Amino acid sequence: MFAQISARYDLLNHLLSANIDRKWRKVVARKLHQLLPSGSTVLDVACGTGDLSIELFESANVSVIGADFCRPMLELAARKAPRISFVEADALALPFPDASFAAVTIAFGLRNLASVESGLRELRRVLKPGGWLAILEFSRPQRPGFRVLVEAYSQKLLPRIGGWISGSRSAYTYLPDSVSRFPDQARLAAMMRAESFANVAFEDLTGGVAALHIGQRG
Ligand SMILES: C[S@@+](CC[C@H](N)C(=O)[O-])C[C@H]1O[C@@H](n2cnc3c(N)ncnc32)[C@H](O)[C@@H]1O
């Protein structure tokens, strides 16, 4: 599915979110800049076309490796950022030894994995003790009126625009469906704690349209 939409993926991200997706990735980079010593190495899992990897590299003062299992997405990422290493890898079986990274990020990727719990376990495995996981993902707007508006937009308008521009209506029907199945803010935080993450916290972005969760490997 991601290979099919890769050519129009960036355009549609920025268009469908009115560029707010860029601000959300900046929040992640700012947070990791606060948490990590400069020069730390961060693994950006499900990096897609590399937008978060690039934001981390440019503004969090860290080295970055991007990983994704979709080659056409990775090829676009490598073209955009030749100074970052991108590797083809499955988030559920990462080709890295235990305790390799000071931080692991995953933006709009966890929702797509066959099992969120297995994903959290694998991301934790490659973190150094004390390392941070940062998850940027769509979530639940808290205010009921705003939630109704966001749901109407993502279920009615977004599949039409996304389908028209990318040529894959199903990919942009899958998007709101997968968001509605994904755990809300509190539930995801509970799942992280259940997978032994410490200091779990989250912040809502744009009223909860998305959320940034962080947690530390003890
Ligand atoms: C919605 S895109 C997000 C891309 C990027 N992180 C961003 O912020 O734009 C989801 C990405 O997850 C990748 N993905 C989904 N399941 C994966 C898996 N099991 N292993 C690695 N990558 C995966 C897809 O190939 C796709 O590039």
The ligand as a Tripos MOL2 file, in Angstrom:
@<TRIPOS>MOLECULE
LIG
   27    29     1     0     0
SMALL
NO_CHARGES

@<TRIPOS>ATOM
      1 C1          2.1980    6.6630    7.4410 C.3       1 LIG1
      2 S1          3.8360    6.2650    6.9940 S.3       1 LIG1
      3 C2          4.8010    7.2490    8.1140 C.3       1 LIG1
      4 C3          6.1190    7.6500    7.5220 C.3       1 LIG1
      5 C4          6.9190    8.6700    8.3250 C.3       1 LIG1
      6 N1          7.3010    8.1700    9.6180 N.3       1 LIG1
      7 C5          6.2030    9.9850    8.4590 C.2       1 LIG1
      8 O1          6.1670   10.5440    9.5460 O.co2     1 LIG1
      9 O2          5.7110   10.4760    7.4390 O.co2     1 LIG1
     10 C6          3.9850    4.6670    7.6670 C.3       1 LIG1
     11 C7          5.2680    3.9680    7.2890 C.3       1 LIG1
     12 O3          5.3570    2.7740    8.0690 O.3       1 LIG1
     13 C8          6.0000    1.7970    7.2910 C.3       1 LIG1
     14 N2          5.7360    0.4980    7.9030 N.ar      1 LIG1
     15 C9          4.5270   -0.0780    8.1410 C.ar      1 LIG1
     16 N3          4.7010   -1.2700    8.7260 N.ar      1 LIG1
     17 C10         6.0330   -1.4570    8.8690 C.ar      1 LIG1
     18 C11         6.8390   -2.4980    9.3960 C.ar      1 LIG1
     19 N4          6.2990   -3.6160    9.9090 N.pl3     1 LIG1
     20 N5          8.1750   -2.3360    9.3810 N.ar      1 LIG1
     21 C12         8.7440   -1.2180    8.8580 C.ar      1 LIG1
     22 N6          8.0390   -0.2060    8.3290 N.ar      1 LIG1
     23 C13         6.6990   -0.3250    8.3440 C.ar      1 LIG1
     24 C14         5.4080    1.9890    5.9140 C.3       1 LIG1
     25 O4          6.1930    1.4190    4.9090 O.3       1 LIG1
     26 C15         5.3480    3.5220    5.8220 C.3       1 LIG1
     27 O5          6.5020    4.0490    5.2190 O.3       1 LIG1
@<TRIPOS>BOND
     1     1     2 1
     2     2     3 1
     3     2    10 1
     4     3     4 1
     5     4     5 1
     6     5     6 1
     7     5     7 1
     8     7     8 2
     9     7     9 1
    10    10    11 1
    11    11    12 1
    12    11    26 1
    13    12    13 1
    14    13    14 1
    15    13    24 1
    16    14    15 ar
    17    14    23 ar
    18    15    16 ar
    19    16    17 ar
    20    17    18 ar
    21    17    23 ar
    22    18    19 1
    23    18    20 ar
    24    20    21 ar
    25    21    22 ar
    26    22    23 ar
    27    24    25 1
    28    24    26 1
    29    26    27 1
@<TRIPOS>SUBSTRUCTURE
     1 LIG1         1 GROUP 0 **** ****
